[in-house]
């Protein structure tokens, strides 16, 4: 028996999210929460299954709901810790004095604008010339490459667009780039 065997019984007791957690990567941790809620002899799937089977249906539903609440609280705490860790990393990157960290986006924009755009312009002019002269092989070649070119340049310019947008926000933020979302909303509402 393993933790996934308890997904069905917990769903029937009104704790489907907890049952899903048992089947996920945090199954053992969720199993410990369920074992504690049902008073199982140990945190094993067999012991928890025996505790569920030996419980009064009303008491089992109450225990499942309590375990689900503890499980959600534990997941919320994990999420909070992850968000805090990501925020710390983002602040460290923003304050970094590393040259690559500061210059990769402007260099990306320059390379795209000064090298790839002129090359793409040359390709478009060649296509127009092939259309004008009725050169079937050239037109067919461009038709075969069109999907690739659209996807490639769409992705490249998409990254550039995100960069420009993010950089604009960084520059507007200036000294208060580390403010909270709530402060940003309050500031926006005051302007209106």
C-alpha positions in Angstrom: 0.0 0.0 0.0 1.2 3.5 -0.8 -0.1 7.1 -0.2 -2.0 7.2 -3.5 -4.2 4.4 -2.2 -5.7 6.9 0.3 -6.6 9.5 -2.3 -10.1 8.0 -2.9 -11.0 7.6 0.8 -9.9 11.1 1.6 -11.9 12.5 -1.3 -15.0 10.7 -0.1 -14.4 12.3 3.4 -14.5 15.8 1.8 -10.7 16.4 1.5 -9.9 15.9 -2.2 -7.1 18.5 -2.2 -5.4 16.6 0.6 -5.8 13.4 -1.3 -4.2 15.0 -4.3 -1.3 16.2 -2.2 -0.7 12.6 -1.1 -0.3 11.6 -4.7 2.1 14.5 -5.4 5.8 15.2 -4.6 4.9 16.2 -1.0 3.0 12.9 -0.4 5.0 11.8 2.7 4.6 15.3 4.4 0.9 15.2 3.6 0.7 11.7 4.9 2.2 12.8 8.2 -0.5 15.5 8.5 -3.2 12.9 7.8 -1.7 10.4 10.3 -1.6 13.0 13.0 -5.2 14.0 12.3 -6.5 10.5 12.4 -4.4 9.4 15.4 -2.7 6.6 13.4 -0.1 4.5 15.1 2.6 5.7 12.7 2.8 7.8 9.5 2.5 4.9 7.1 -0.2 4.4 4.4 -1.3 1.1 6.0 -1.6 2.6 9.5 -3.5 5.7 8.2 -5.8 3.4 6.2 -6.6 1.4 9.3 -7.2 4.5 11.3 -9.6 5.8 8.6 -11.4 2.5 8.4 -11.8 2.2 12.2 -13.1 5.8 12.6 -16.7 6.8 13.0 -17.8 8.4 9.7 -18.5 11.8 11.3 -15.3 11.8 13.2 -13.4 10.7 10.1 -14.9 13.6 8.1 -14.0 16.0 10.8 -10.4 14.6 11.0 -10.1 14.8 7.2 -11.2 18.5 7.2 -8.8 19.3 10.0 -6.0 17.6 8.1 -6.9 19.4 4.9 -6.8 22.8 6.8 -3.3 21.9 8.2 -2.2 20.7 4.8 -3.3 24.0 3.1 -1.6 26.0 5.8 1.6 24.0 5.2 1.4 24.6 1.4 0.8 28.3 2.0 3.9 28.4 4.2 6.0 26.7 1.5 4.6 29.1 -1.1 5.4 32.1 1.2 9.0 30.9 1.7 9.4 30.4 -2.1 8.1 33.9 -2.9 10.4 35.4 -0.2 13.4 33.5 -1.7 12.6 34.7 -5.2 12.2 38.2 -4.0 15.6 38.1 -2.3 17.2 36.8 -5.5 15.5 39.5 -7.6 16.7 42.2 -5.2 20.2 40.8 -5.2 20.2 40.8 -9.0 18.9 44.3 -9.2 21.6 45.6 -6.9 24.3 43.6 -8.6 27.3 45.5 -9.9 28.1 42.6 -12.3 28.8 44.0 -15.8 27.0 41.1 -17.5 24.0 41.6 -15.3 23.8 45.3 -16.3 24.7 45.0 -20.0 23.1 41.8 -21.4 19.8 43.4 -22.2 21.1 46.5 -23.9 23.6 44.4 -25.9 20.7 42.1 -26.9 18.7 45.1 -28.1 21.7 46.5 -30.1 22.5 43.1 -31.7 18.9 42.6 -32.7 18.5 46.2 -34.1 21.9 46.6 -35.8 22.5 43.1 -37.1 19.4 41.0 -37.4 16.9 43.6 -38.5 19.1 44.7 -41.5 19.6 41.0 -42.4 15.9 40.5 -42.3 15.3 43.6 -44.4 17.7 42.2 -47.0 15.7 38.9 -47.0 12.5 40.7 -47.5 14.0 42.7 -50.4 15.2 39.4 -51.9 11.7 38.0 -51.6 10.2 41.1 -53.3 12.6 40.8 -56.1 11.7 37.1 -56.5 8.0 38.0 -56.6 8.7 40.8 -59.1 10.6 38.5 -61.5 8.4 35.5 -60.9 11.2 33.3 -59.7 9.3 30.2 -58.5 12.2 28.5 -56.7 12.9 31.7 -54.6 9.3 32.2 -53.8 8.9 28.5 -52.8 12.0 28.7 -50.6 10.7 31.8 -48.7 7.3 30.1 -48.3 9.0 27.1 -46.7 10.9 29.3 -44.3 8.1 31.7 -43.5 6.9 29.8 -40.4 10.4 29.5 -39.0 11.1 33.2 -39.7 7.9 34.4 -38.1 8.4 32.2 -35.0 12.1 33.3 -34.7 11.6 37.0 -35.0 8.4 36.9 -33.0 10.3 35.4 -30.1 13.3 37.7 -30.5 11.2 40.8 -30.6 8.9 39.5 -27.8 12.0 39.3 -25.5 13.0 42.8 -26.6 9.5 44.1 -25.8 9.5 42.6 -22.4 13.0 44.1 -21.8 11.9 47.6 -22.9 8.7 47.4 -20.7 10.6 46.1 -17.6 13.4 48.6 -18.1 10.9 51.4 -18.3 9.3 50.3 -15.0 12.8 50.1 -13.4 13.7 53.6 -14.5 10.4 55.0 -13.4 10.8 53.2 -10.0 14.3 54.6 -9.5 15.0 54.7 -5.8 11.8 53.1 -4.8 12.1 50.1 -7.0 11.8 47.9 -4.0 8.3 49.2 -2.9 5.5 46.8 -2.5 2.6 46.1 -4.8 0.2 47.8 -2.4 2.3 51.0 -2.4 2.2 51.0 -6.2 -1.6 50.6 -6.2 -2.0 53.4 -3.6 0.2 55.6 -5.7 -1.8 54.9 -8.8 -5.1 55.6 -7.1 -3.8 58.9 -5.7 -2.9 60.1 -9.2 -6.5 59.5 -10.3 
